[in-house]
C-alpha cells in the first residue's frame, strides 16, 4: 500500500481519490474486478496513469482503499466498551443500511462478480478481519470454552449468511426481521455460554 489512509488528506487529494473510487465502482457495474484495467480506471477518472500510481500500487491497492472508506462509514468506536456480540449487531445494522441504500449499484456489481470472485472473497476477508478484532481473546467471554477465532468466524459467517439471504437472494424482508433471524441463529451459543457461566 502506497499511503497511510488513516492520515488526513488534502482537498485536492480527496477529489482525486473520490474520482478513482467512482471509476472503480462504475467499472464494477459492467464487468468483473479481474477484467478492469488501470488504463480504464484512469480514463474514466480523467487522470493520467502517473497520478494513479502516485496514490496506488495497483488496482488491488485501490480496492483496499475502498474497503477502508467503507469501514470509515461503519464506525464502531463508541461501542468499544460493549460486548463483542453487541458490536457485531451494530456492525450488521449499519452494513444492512449501507447495502439497502446502495442496493441498485450493488446488484449490478454482483451481477458481474459472483460469490466466488476475488471481489466478494476480498469483502469476506475484510469483514472477517473486522469481526475477529471484536472477538479479541482478552475480551471474548467464551475464551475458556472455544477458541476465539472459531467464535469470530461463526459470528461473521452467520451475519454474512443472513445478509446474502436478504440481498443477494432477493428475499423481501424488513431489517427488524433480519436482525431477529440473526439473533435466533446466534442465540444458541449465547444461551450455552450463559448456562455454563
Contact map, one row per residue, 1 for C-alpha under 8 A:
11110000000000000000000000000000000000000000000000000001100010000000000000000000000000000000000000000000000000000000000000000000000000000000000000000000000000000000000000000000000000000000000000000
11110000000000000000000000000000000000000000000000000111100010000000000000000000000000000000000000000000000000000000000000000000000000000000000000000000000000000000000000000000000000000000000000000
11111000000000000000000000000000000000000000000000000011000000000000000000000000000000000000000000000000000000000000000000000000000000000000000000000000000000000000000000000000000000000000000000000
11111110000000000000000000000000000000000000000000000000000000000000000000000000000000000000000000000000000000000000000000000000000000000000000000000000000000000000000000000000000000000000000000000
00111111000000000000000000000000000000000000000000000000000000001001000000000000000000000000000000000000000000000000000000000000000000000000000000000000000000000000000000000000000000000000000000000
00011111000000000000000000000000000000000000000000000000000000000000000000000000000000000000000000000000000000000000000000000000000000000000000000000000000000000000000000000000000000000000000000000
00011111100000000000000000000000000000000000000000000000000000000000000000000000000000000000000000000000000000000000000000000000000000000000000000000000000000000000000000000000000000000000000000000
00001111110000000000000000000000000000000000000000000000000000000000000000000000000000000000000000000000000000000000000000000000000000000000000000000000000000000000000000000000000000000000000000000
00000011111011000000000000000000000000000000000000000000000000000000000000000000000000000000000000000000000000000000000000000000000000000000000000000000000000000000000000000000000000000000000000000
00000001111111000000000000000000000000000000000000000000000000000000000000000000000000000000000000000000000000000000000000000000000000000000000000000000000000000000000000000000000000000000000000000
00000000111111100000000000000000000000000000000000000000000000000000000000000000000000000000000000000000000000000000000000000000000000000000000000000000000000000000000000000000000000000000000000000
00000000011111110000000000000000000000000000000000000000000000000000000000000000000000000000000000000000000000000000000000000000000000000000000000000000000000000000000000000000000000000000000000000
00000000111111111000000000000000000000000000000000000000000000000000000000000000000000000000000000000000000000000000000000000000000000000000000000000000000000000000000000000000000000000000000000000
00000000111111111100000000000000000000000000000000000000000000000000000000000000000000000000000000000000000000000000000000000000000000000000000000000000000000000000000000000000000000000000000000000
00000000001111111110000000000000000000000000000000000000000000000000000000000000000000000000000000000000000000000000000000000000000000000000000000000000000000000000000000000000000000000000000000000
00000000000111111111000000000000000000000000000000000000000000000000000000000000000000000000000000000000000000000000000000000000000000000000000000000000000000000000000000000000000000000000000000000
00000000000011111111100000000000000000000000000000000000000000000000000000000000000000000000000000000000000000000000000000000000000000000000000000000000000000000000000000000000000000000000000000000
00000000000001111111110000000000000000000000000000000000000000000000000000000000000000000000000000000000000000000000000000000000000000000000000000000000000000000000000000000000000000000000000000000
00000000000000111111111000000000000000000000100000000000000000000000000000000000000000000000000000000000000000000000000000000000000000000000000000000000000000000000000000000000000000000000000000000
00000000000000011111111100000000000000001100100000010000000001000000000000000000000000000000000000000000000000000000000000000000000000000000000000000000000000000000000000000000000000000000000000000
00000000000000001111111110000000000000000000000000000000000001000100000000000000000000000000000000000000000000000000000000000000000000000000000000000000000000000000000000000000000000000000000000000
00000000000000000111111111000000000000000000100000000000000000000000000000000000000000000000000000000000000000000000000000000000000000000000000000000000000000000000000000000000000000000000000000000
00000000000000000011111111100000000000001101100000000000000000000000000000000000000000000000000000000000000000000000000000000000000000000000000000000000000000000000000000000000000000000000000000000
00000000000000000001111111110000000000001000000000000000000000000000000000000000000000000000000000000000000000000000000000000000000000000000000000000000000000000000000000000000000000000000000000000
00000000000000000000111111111000000000000000000000000000000000000000000000000000000000000000000000000000000010000000000000000000000000000000000000000000000000000000000000000000000000000000000000000
00000000000000000000011111111100000000000000000000000000000000000000000000000000000000000000000000000000000000000000000000000000000000000000000000000000000000000000000000000000000000000000000000000
00000000000000000000001111111110000100001000000000000000000000000000000000000000000000000000000000000000000000000000000000000000000000000000000000000000000000000000000000000000000000000000000000000
00000000000000000000000111111111100100000000000000000000000000000000000000000000000000000000000000000000000110011000000000000000000000000000000000000000000000000000000000000000000000000000000000000
00000000000000000000000011111110000000000000000000000000000000000000000000000000000000000000000000000000110111110000000000000000000000000000000000000000000000000000000000000000000000000000000000000
00000000000000000000000001111111000000000000000000000000000000000000000000000000000000000000000000000000000110010000000000000000000000000000000000000000000000000000000000000000000000000000000000000
00000000000000000000000000111111101100000000000000000000000000000000000000000000000000000000000000000000000010011000000000000000000000000000000000000000000000000000000000000000000000000000000000000
00000000000000000000000000010111111100000000000000000000000000000000000000000000000000000000000000000000000010011000100000000000000000000000000000000000000000000000000000000000000000000000000000000
00000000000000000000000000010011111100000000000000000000000000000000000000000000000000000000000000000000000000001000011000000000000000000000000000000000000000000000000000000000000000000000000000000
00000000000000000000000000000001111100000000000000000000000000000000000000000000000000000000000000000000000000000000010000000000000000000000000000000000000000000000000000000000000000000000000000000
00000000000000000000000000000011111110000000000000000000000000000000000000000000000000000000000000000000000000000000000000000000000000000000000000000000000000000000000000000000000000000000000000000
00000000000000000000000000110011111111011000000000000000000000000000000000000000000000000000000000000000000000000000000000000000000000000000000000000000000000000000000000000000000000000000000000000
00000000000000000000000000000000001111111000000000000000001000000000000000000000000000000000000000000000000000000000000000000000000000000000000000000000000000000000000000000000000000000000000000000
00000000000000000000000000000000000111111100000010010000011000000000000000000000000000000000000000000000000000000000000000000000000000000000000000000000000000000000000000000000000000000000000000000
00000000000000000000000000000000000011111110000010000000000000000000000000000000000000000000000000000000000000000000000000000000000000000000000000000000000000000000000000000000000000000000000000000
00000000000000000000000000000000000111111111000000000000000000000000000000000000000000000000000000000000000000000000000000000000000000000000000000000000000000000000000000000000000000000000000000000
00000000000000000001001100100000000111111111100000000000000000000000000000000000000000000000000000000000000000000000000000000000000000000000000000000000000000000000000000000000000000000000000000000
00000000000000000001001000000000000001111111111110010000000000000000000000000000000000000000000000000000000000000000000000000000000000000000000000000000000000000000000000000000000000000000000000000
00000000000000000000000000000000000000111111111100000000000000000000000000000000000000000000000000000000000000000000000000000000000000000000000000000000000000000000000000000000000000000000000000000
00000000000000000000001000000000000000011111111000000000000000000000000000000000000000000000000000000000000000000000000000000000000000000000000000000000000000000000000000000000000000000000000000000
00000000000000000011011000000000000000001111111000000000000000000000000000000000000000000000000000000000000000000000000000000000000000000000000000000000000000000000000000000000000000000000000000000
00000000000000000000000000000000000000000111111100000000000000000000000000000000000000000000000000000000000000000000000000000000000000000000000000000000000000000000000000000000000000000000000000000
00000000000000000000000000000000000000000111111110110000000000000000000000000000000000000000000000000000000000000000000000000000000000000000000000000000000000000000000000000000000000000000000000000
00000000000000000000000000000000000000000110011111110000000000000000000000000000000000000000000000000000000000000000000000000000000000000000000000000000000000000000000000000000000000000000000000000
00000000000000000000000000000000000001100100001111111000000000000000000000000000000000000000000000000000000000000000000000000000000000000000000000000000000000000000000000000000000000000000000000000
00000000000000000000000000000000000000000000000111111100000000000000000000000000000000000000000000000000000000000000000000000000000000000000000000000000000000000000000000000000000000000000000000000
00000000000000000000000000000000000000000000001111111110000000000000000000000000000000000000000000000000000000000000000000000000000000000000000000000000000000000000000000000000000000000000000000000
00000000000000000001000000000000000001000100001111111111000000000000000000000000000000000000000000000000000000000000000000000000000000000000000000000000000000000000000000000000000000000000000000000
00000000000000000000000000000000000000000000000011111111110000000000000000000000000000000000000000000000000000000000000000000000000000000000000000000000000000000000000000000000000000000000000000000
01000000000000000000000000000000000000000000000001111111000000000000000000000000000000000000000000000000000000000000000000000000000000000000000000000000000000000000000000000000000000000000000000000
01100000000000000000000000000000000000000000000000111111100000000000000000000000000000000000000000000000000000000000000000000000000000000000000000000000000000000000000000000000000000000000000000000
11100000000000000000000000000000000000000000000000011111111011000000000000000000000000000000000000000000000000000000000000000000000000000000000000000000000000000000000000000000000000000000000000000
11000000000000000000000000000000000000000000000000001011111111000000000000000000000000000000000000000000000000000000000000000000000000000000000000000000000000000000000000000000000000000000000000000
00000000000000000000000000000000000001000000000000001001111111000000000000000000000000000000000000000000000000000000000000000000000000000000000000000000000000000000000000000000000000000000000000000
00000000000000000000000000000000000011000000000000000001111111100000000000000000000000000000000000000000000000000000000000000000000000000000000000000000000000000000000000000000000000000000000000000
00000000000000000000000000000000000000000000000000000000111111110000000000000000000000000000000000000000000000000000000000000000000000000000000000000000000000000000000000000000000000000000000000000
11000000000000000000000000000000000000000000000000000001111111111000000000000000000000000000000000000000000000000000000000000000000000000000000000000000000000000000000000000000000000000000000000000
00000000000000000001100000000000000000000000000000000001111111111100000000000000000000000000000000000000000000000000000000000000000000000000000000000000000000000000000000000000000000000000000000000
00000000000000000000000000000000000000000000000000000000001111111110000000000000000000000000000000000000000000000000000000000000000000000000000000000000000000000000000000000000000000000000000000000
00000000000000000000000000000000000000000000000000000000000111111111000000000000000000000000000000000000000000000000000000000000000000000000000000000000000000000000000000000000000000000000000000000
00001000000000000000000000000000000000000000000000000000000011111111100000000000000000000000000000000000000000000000000000000000000000000000000000000000000000000000000000000000000000000000000000000
00000000000000000000100000000000000000000000000000000000000001111111110000000000000000000000000000000000000000000000000000000000000000000000000000000000000000000000000000000000000000000000000000000
00000000000000000000000000000000000000000000000000000000000000111111111000000000000000000000000000000000000000000000000000100100000000000000000000000000000000000000000000000000000000000000000000000
00001000000000000000000000000000000000000000000000000000000000011111111100000000000000000000000000000000000000000000000000000000000000000000000000000000000000000000000000000000000000000000000000000
00000000000000000000000000000000000000000000000000000000000000001111111110000000000000000000000000000000000000000000000000000000000000000000000000000000000000000000000000000000000000000000000000000
00000000000000000000000000000000000000000000000000000000000000000111111111000000000000000000000000000000000000000000000000000000000000000000000000000000000000000000000000000000000000000000000000000
00000000000000000000000000000000000000000000000000000000000000000011111111100000000000000000000000000000000000000000000000000000000000000000000000000000000000000000000000000000000000000000000000000
00000000000000000000000000000000000000000000000000000000000000000001111111100000000000000000000000000000000000000000000000000000000000000000000000000000000000000000000000000000000000000000000000000
00000000000000000000000000000000000000000000000000000000000000000000111111100000000000000000000000000000000000000000000000000000000000000000000000000000000000000000000000000000000000000000000000000
00000000000000000000000000000000000000000000000000000000000000000000011111110000000000000010011000000000000000000000000000000000000000000000000000000000000000000000000000000000000000000000000000000
00000000000000000000000000000000000000000000000000000000000000000000001111111000000000000000000000000000000000000000000000000000000000000000000000000000000000000000000000000000000000000000000000000
00000000000000000000000000000000000000000000000000000000000000000000000001111111000000100110000000000000000000000000000000000000000000000000000000000000000000000000000000000000000000000000000000000
00000000000000000000000000000000000000000000000000000000000000000000000000111111000000000000000000000000000000000000000000000000000000000000000000000000000000000000000000000000000000000000000000000
00000000000000000000000000000000000000000000000000000000000000000000000000011111100000000000000000000000000000000000000000000000000000000000000000000000000000000000000000000000000000000000000000000
00000000000000000000000000000000000000000000000000000000000000000000000000011111110000100000000000000000000000000000000000000000000000000000000000000000000000000000000000000000000000000000000000000
00000000000000000000000000000000000000000000000000000000000000000000000000011111110000100000000000000000000000000000000000000000000000000000000000000000000000000000000000000000000000000000000000000
00000000000000000000000000000000000000000000000000000000000000000000000000000111111000000000000000000000000000000000000000000000000000000000000000000000000000000000000000000000000000000000000000000
00000000000000000000000000000000000000000000000000000000000000000000000000000011111101100000000000000000000000000000000000000000000000000000000000000000000000000000000000000000000000000000000000000
00000000000000000000000000000000000000000000000000000000000000000000000000000000111111100000000000000000000000000000000000000000000000000010000000000000000000000000000000000000000000000000000000000
00000000000000000000000000000000000000000000000000000000000000000000000000000000011111110000000000000000000000000000000000000000000001100011000000000000000000000000000000000000000000000000000000000
00000000000000000000000000000000000000000000000000000000000000000000000000000000001111111000000000000000000000000000000000000000000000000000000000000000000000000000000000000000000000000000000000000
00000000000000000000000000000000000000000000000000000000000000000000000000000000011111111100000000000000000000000000000000000000000000000000000000000000000000000000000000000000000000000000000000000
00000000000000000000000000000000000000000000000000000000000000000000000000010011011111111110000000000000000000000000000000000000000001000000000000000000000000000000000000000000000000000000000000000
00000000000000000000000000000000000000000000000000000000000000000000000000000000000111111111000000000000000000000000000000000000001001000000000000000000001000000000000000000000000000000000000000000
00000000000000000000000000000000000000000000000000000000000000000000000000000000000011111111100000000000000000000000000000000000000000000000000000000000000000000000000000000000001000000000000000000
00000000000000000000000000000000000000000000000000000000000000000000000000010000000001111111110000000000000000000000000000000000000000000000000000000000000000000000000000000000000000000000000000000
00000000000000000000000000000000000000000000000000000000000000000000000001010000000000111111111000000000000000000000000000000000000000000000000000000000000000000000000000000000000000000000000000000
00000000000000000000000000000000000000000000000000000000000000000000000000000000000000011111111100000000000000000000000000000000000000000000000000000000000000100000000000000000000000000000000000000
00000000000000000000000000000000000000000000000000000000000000000000000000000000000000001111111110000000000000000000000000000000000000000000000000000000000000000000000000000010001000000000000000000
00000000000000000000000000000000000000000000000000000000000000000000000001000000000000000111111111000000000000000000000000000000000000000000000000000000000000000000000000000000000000000000000000000
00000000000000000000000000000000000000000000000000000000000000000000000001000000000000000011111111100000000000000000000000000000000000000000000000000000000000000000000000000000000000000000000000000
00000000000000000000000000000000000000000000000000000000000000000000000000000000000000000001111111110000000000000000000000000000000000000000000000000000000000000010000000000010000000000000000000000
00000000000000000000000000000000000000000000000000000000000000000000000000000000000000000000111111111000000000000000000000000000000000000000000000000000000000000000000000000000000000000000000000000
00000000000000000000000000000000000000000000000000000000000000000000000000000000000000000000011111111100000000000000000000000000000000000000000000000000000000000000000000000000000000000000000000000
00000000000000000000000000000000000000000000000000000000000000000000000000000000000000000000001111111110010000000000000000000000000000000000000000000000000000000000001000000000000000000000000000000
00000000000000000000000000000000000000000000000000000000000000000000000000000000000000000000000111111110000000000000000000000000000000000000000000000000000000000000000000000000000000000000000000000
00000000000000000000000000000000000000000000000000000000000000000000000000000000000000000000000011111110000000000000000000000000000000000000000000000000000000000000000000000000000000000000000000000
00000000000000000000000000000000000000000000000000000000000000000000000000000000000000000000000001111111110000000000000000000000000000000000000000000000000000000000000000000000000000000000000000000
00000000000000000000000000000000000000000000000000000000000000000000000000000000000000000000000000111111111000000000000000000000000000000000000000000000000000000000001000000000000000000000000000000
00000000000000000000000000000000000000000000000000000000000000000000000000000000000000000000000000000111111100000000000000000000000000000000000000000000000000000000000000000000000000000000000000000
00000000000000000000000000001000000000000000000000000000000000000000000000000000000000000000000000000111111110000000000000000000000000000000000000000000000000000000000000000000000000000000000000000
00000000000000000000000000001000000000000000000000000000000000000000000000000000000000000000000000100111111111000000000000000000000000000000000000000000000000000000000000000000000000000000000000000
00000000000000000000000000000000000000000000000000000000000000000000000000000000000000000000000000000011111111100000000000000000000000000000000000000000000000000000000100000000000000000000000000000
00000000000000000000000000011100000000000000000000000000000000000000000000000000000000000000000000000001111111110000000000000000000000000000000000000000000000000000000000000000000000000000000000000
00000000000000000000000010011111000000000000000000000000000000000000000000000000000000000000000000000000111111111000000000000000000000000000000000000000000000000000000000000000000000000000000000000
00000000000000000000000000001000000000000000000000000000000000000000000000000000000000000000000000000000011111111110000000000000000000000000000000000000000000000000000100000000000000000000000000000
00000000000000000000000000001000000000000000000000000000000000000000000000000000000000000000000000000000001111111100000000000000000000000000000000000000000000000000000000000000000000000000000000000
00000000000000000000000000011111000000000000000000000000000000000000000000000000000000000000000000000000000111111100000000000000000000000000000000000000000000000000000000000000000000000000000000000
00000000000000000000000000010011100000000000000000000000000000000000000000000000000000000000000000000000000011111111111100000000000000000000000000000000000000000000000000000000000000000000000000000
00000000000000000000000000000000000000000000000000000000000000000000000000000000000000000000000000000000000001111111100100000000000000000000000000000000000000000000000000000000000000000000000000000
00000000000000000000000000000000000000000000000000000000000000000000000000000000000000000000000000000000000001001111100110000000000000000000000000000000000000000000000000000000000000000000000000000
00000000000000000000000000000000000000000000000000000000000000000000000000000000000000000000000000000000000000001111110110000000000000000000000000000000000000000000000000000000000000000000000000000
00000000000000000000000000000001000000000000000000000000000000000000000000000000000000000000000000000000000000001111111110000000000000000000000000000000000000000000000000000000000000000000000000000
00000000000000000000000000000000110000000000000000000000000000000000000000000000000000000000000000000000000000001001111111000000000000000000000000000000000000000000000000000000000000000000000000000
00000000000000000000000000000000100000000000000000000000000000000000000000000000000000000000000000000000000000001000111111100000000000000000000000000000000000000000000000000000000000000000000000000
00000000000000000000000000000000000000000000000000000000000000000000000000000000000000000000000000000000000000001111111111110000000000000000000000000000000000000000000000000000000000000000000000000
00000000000000000000000000000000000000000000000000000000000000000000000000000000000000000000000000000000000000000011111111111000000000000000000000000000000000000000000000000000000000000000000000000
00000000000000000000000000000000000000000000000000000000000000000000000000000000000000000000000000000000000000000000011111111100000000000000000000000000000000000000000000000000000000000000000000000
00000000000000000000000000000000000000000000000000000000000000000010000000000000000000000000000000000000000000000000001111111110000000000000000000000000000000000000000000000000000000000000000000000
00000000000000000000000000000000000000000000000000000000000000000000000000000000000000000000000000000000000000000000000111111111000000000000000000000000000000000000000000000000000000000000000000000
00000000000000000000000000000000000000000000000000000000000000000000000000000000000000000000000000000000000000000000000011111111100000000000000000000000000000000000000000000000000000000000000000000
00000000000000000000000000000000000000000000000000000000000000000010000000000000000000000000000000000000000000000000000001111111110000000000000000000000000000000000000000000000000000000000000000000
00000000000000000000000000000000000000000000000000000000000000000000000000000000000000000000000000000000000000000000000000111111111000000000000000000000000100000000000000000000000000000000000000000
00000000000000000000000000000000000000000000000000000000000000000000000000000000000000000000000000000000000000000000000000011111111100000000000000000001100100000000000000000000000000000000000000000
00000000000000000000000000000000000000000000000000000000000000000000000000000000000000000000000000000000000000000000000000001111111110000000000000000000000000000000000000000000000000000000000000000
00000000000000000000000000000000000000000000000000000000000000000000000000000000000000000000000000000000000000000000000000000111111111000000000000000000000000000000000000000000000000000000000000000
00000000000000000000000000000000000000000000000000000000000000000000000000000000000000010000000000000000000000000000000000000011111111100000000000000001101100000000000000000000000000000000000000000
00000000000000000000000000000000000000000000000000000000000000000000000000000000000000000000000000000000000000000000000000000001111111110000000000011001100000000000000000000000000000000000000000000
00000000000000000000000000000000000000000000000000000000000000000000000000000000000000000000000000000000000000000000000000000000111111110000000000000000000000000000000000000000000000000000000000000
00000000000000000000000000000000000000000000000000000000000000000000000000000000000100110000000000000000000000000000000000000000011111110000000000000001000000000000000000000000000000000000000000000
00000000000000000000000000000000000000000000000000000000000000000000000000000000000100000000000000000000000000000000000000000000001111111011000000011011000000000000000000000000000000000000000000000
00000000000000000000000000000000000000000000000000000000000000000000000000000000000000000000000000000000000000000000000000000000000111111111000000010000000000000000000000000000000000000000000000000
00000000000000000000000000000000000000000000000000000000000000000000000000000000000000000000000000000000000000000000000000000000000000111111001000010000000000000000000000000000000000000000000000000
00000000000000000000000000000000000000000000000000000000000000000000000000000000000000000000000000000000000000000000000000000000000000011111000000000000000000000000000000000000000000000000000000000
00000000000000000000000000000000000000000000000000000000000000000000000000000000001100000000000000000000000000000000000000000000000000111111100000000000000000000000000000000000000000000000000000000
00000000000000000000000000000000000000000000000000000000000000000000000000000000000100000000000000000000000000000000000000000000000000111111111000010000000000000000000000000000000000000000000000000
00000000000000000000000000000000000000000000000000000000000000000000000000000000000000000000000000000000000000000000000000000000000000000011111100000000000000000000000000000000000000000000000000000
00000000000000000000000000000000000000000000000000000000000000000000000000000000000000000000000000000000000000000000000000000000000000000001111111110010000000000000000000000000000000000000000010000
00000000000000000000000000000000000000000000000000000000000000000000000000000000000000000000000000000000000000000000000000000000000000001001111111110000000000000000000000000000000000000000000000000
00000000000000000000000000000000000000000000000000000000000000000000000000000000000000000000000000000000000000000000000000000000000000000000111111100000000000000000000000000000000000000000000000000
00000000000000000000000000000000000000000000000000000000000000000000000000000000000000000000000000000000000000000000000000000000000000000000011111100000000000000000000000000000000000000000000000000
00000000000000000000000000000000000000000000000000000000000000000000000000000000000000000000000000000000000000000000000000000000000000000000011111110110000000000000000000000000000000000000000000000
00000000000000000000000000000000000000000000000000000000000000000000000000000000000000000000000000000000000000000000000000000000000000000000011111111110000000000000000000000000000000000000000000000
00000000000000000000000000000000000000000000000000000000000000000000000000000000000000000000000000000000000000000000000000000000000100111001011001111111000000000000000000000000000000000000000000000
00000000000000000000000000000000000000000000000000000000000000000000000000000000000000000000000000000000000000000000000000000000000100100000000000111111100000000000000000000000000000000000000000000
00000000000000000000000000000000000000000000000000000000000000000000000000000000000000000000000000000000000000000000000000000000000000000000000001111111110000000000000000000000000000000000000000000
00000000000000000000000000000000000000000000000000000000000000000000000000000000000000000000000000000000000000000000000000000000000000100000010001111111111000000000000000000000000000000000000000000
00000000000000000000000000000000000000000000000000000000000000000000000000000000000000000000000000000000000000000000000000000001001101100000000000011111111100000000000000000000000000000000000000000
00000000000000000000000000000000000000000000000000000000000000000000000000000000000000000000000000000000000000000000000000000001001100000000000000001111111110000000000000000000000000000000000000000
00000000000000000000000000000000000000000000000000000000000000000000000000000000000000000000000000000000000000000000000000000000000000000000000000000111111111000000000000000000000000000000000000000
00000000000000000000000000000000000000000000000000000000000000000000000000000000000000010000000000000000000000000000000000000000001000000000000000000011111111100000000000000000000000000100000000000
00000000000000000000000000000000000000000000000000000000000000000000000000000000000000000000000000000000000000000000000000000011001000000000000000000001111111110000000000000000000000000000000000000
00000000000000000000000000000000000000000000000000000000000000000000000000000000000000000000000000000000000000000000000000000000000000000000000000000000111111111000000000000000000000000000000000000
00000000000000000000000000000000000000000000000000000000000000000000000000000000000000000000000000000000000000000000000000000000000000000000000000000000011111111100000000000000000001001100000000000
00000000000000000000000000000000000000000000000000000000000000000000000000000000000000000001000000000000000000000000000000000000000000000000000000000000001111111110000000000000000001000000000000000
00000000000000000000000000000000000000000000000000000000000000000000000000000000000000000000000000000000000000000000000000000000000000000000000000000000000111111111000000000000000000000000000000000
00000000000000000000000000000000000000000000000000000000000000000000000000000000000000000000000000000000000000000000000000000000000000000000000000000000000011111111100000000000000000000000000000000
00000000000000000000000000000000000000000000000000000000000000000000000000000000000000000000000000000000000000000000000000000000000000000000000000000000000001111111110000000000010011000000000000000
00000000000000000000000000000000000000000000000000000000000000000000000000000000000000000000000100000000000000000000000000000000000000000000000000000000000000111111111100000000010000000000000000000
00000000000000000000000000000000000000000000000000000000000000000000000000000000000000000000000000000000000000000000000000000000000000000000000000000000000000011111111110000000000000000000000000000
00000000000000000000000000000000000000000000000000000000000000000000000000000000000000000000000000000000000000000000000000000000000000000000000000000000000000001111111111100000000000000000000000000
00000000000000000000000000000000000000000000000000000000000000000000000000000000000000000000000000000000000000000000000000000000000000000000000000000000000000000111111111111000010000000000000000000
00000000000000000000000000000000000000000000000000000000000000000000000000000000000000000000000000100010000000000000000000000000000000000000000000000000000000000011111111100000000000000000000000000
00000000000000000000000000000000000000000000000000000000000000000000000000000000000000000000000000000000001001000000000000000000000000000000000000000000000000000011111111000000000000000000000000000
00000000000000000000000000000000000000000000000000000000000000000000000000000000000000000000000000000000000000000000000000000000000000000000000000000000000000000001111111100000000000000000000000000
00000000000000000000000000000000000000000000000000000000000000000000000000000000000000000000000000000000000000000000000000000000000000000000000000000000000000000000111111110000000000000000000000000
00000000000000000000000000000000000000000000000000000000000000000000000000000000000000000000000000000000000000000000000000000000000000000000000000000000000000000000111011111000000000000000000000000
00000000000000000000000000000000000000000000000000000000000000000000000000000000000000000000000000000000000000000000000000000000000000000000000000000000000000000000010001111100000000000000000000000
00000000000000000000000000000000000000000000000000000000000000000000000000000000000000000000000000000000000000000000000000000000000000000000000000000000000000000000010000111110110000000000000000000
00000000000000000000000000000000000000000000000000000000000000000000000000000000000000000000000000000000000000000000000000000000000000000000000000000000000000000000000000011111110000000000000000000
00000000000000000000000000000000000000000000000000000000000000000000000000000000000000000000100100000000000000000000000000000000000000000000000000000000000000000000000000001111111000000000000000000
00000000000000000000000000000000000000000000000000000000000000000000000000000000000000000000000000000000000000000000000000000000000000000000000000000000000000000000000000000111111100000000000000000
00000000000000000000000000000000000000000000000000000000000000000000000000000000000000000000000000000000000000000000000000000000000000000000000000000000000000000000000000001111111110000000000000000
00000000000000000000000000000000000000000000000000000000000000000000000000000000000000000000000000000000000000000000000000000000000000000000000000000000000000000110010000001111111111000000000000000
00000000000000000000000000000000000000000000000000000000000000000000000000000000000000001000100000000000000000000000000000000000000000000000000000000000000000000000000000000011111111100000000000000
00000000000000000000000000000000000000000000000000000000000000000000000000000000000000000000000000000000000000000000000000000000000000000000000000000000000000000000000000000001111111110000000000000
00000000000000000000000000000000000000000000000000000000000000000000000000000000000000000000000000000000000000000000000000000000000000000000000000000000000000000100000000000000111111111000000000000
00000000000000000000000000000000000000000000000000000000000000000000000000000000000000000000000000000000000000000000000000000000000000000000000000000000000001100100000000000000011111111100000000000
00000000000000000000000000000000000000000000000000000000000000000000000000000000000000000000000000000000000000000000000000000000000000000000000000000000000000000000000000000000001111111110000000000
00000000000000000000000000000000000000000000000000000000000000000000000000000000000000000000000000000000000000000000000000000000000000000000000000000000000000000000000000000000000111111111000000000
00000000000000000000000000000000000000000000000000000000000000000000000000000000000000000000000000000000000000000000000000000000000000000000000000000000000001000000000000000000000011111111000000000
00000000000000000000000000000000000000000000000000000000000000000000000000000000000000000000000000000000000000000000000000000000000000000000000000000000001001000000000000000000000001111111110000000
00000000000000000000000000000000000000000000000000000000000000000000000000000000000000000000000000000000000000000000000000000000000000000000000000000000000000000000000000000000000000111111111000000
00000000000000000000000000000000000000000000000000000000000000000000000000000000000000000000000000000000000000000000000000000000000000000000000000000000000000000000000000000000000000011111111100000
00000000000000000000000000000000000000000000000000000000000000000000000000000000000000000000000000000000000000000000000000000000000000000000000000000000000000000000000000000000000000000111111110000
00000000000000000000000000000000000000000000000000000000000000000000000000000000000000000000000000000000000000000000000000000000000000000000000000000000000000000000000000000000000000000111111111000
00000000000000000000000000000000000000000000000000000000000000000000000000000000000000000000000000000000000000000000000000000000000000000000000000000000000000000000000000000000000000000011111111100
00000000000000000000000000000000000000000000000000000000000000000000000000000000000000000000000000000000000000000000000000000000000000000000000000000000000000000000000000000000000000000001111111110
00000000000000000000000000000000000000000000000000000000000000000000000000000000000000000000000000000000000000000000000000000000000000000000010000000000000000000000000000000000000000000000111111111
00000000000000000000000000000000000000000000000000000000000000000000000000000000000000000000000000000000000000000000000000000000000000000000000000000000000000000000000000000000000000000000011111111
00000000000000000000000000000000000000000000000000000000000000000000000000000000000000000000000000000000000000000000000000000000000000000000000000000000000000000000000000000000000000000000001111111
00000000000000000000000000000000000000000000000000000000000000000000000000000000000000000000000000000000000000000000000000000000000000000000000000000000000000000000000000000000000000000000000111111
00000000000000000000000000000000000000000000000000000000000000000000000000000000000000000000000000000000000000000000000000000000000000000000000000000000000000000000000000000000000000000000000011111
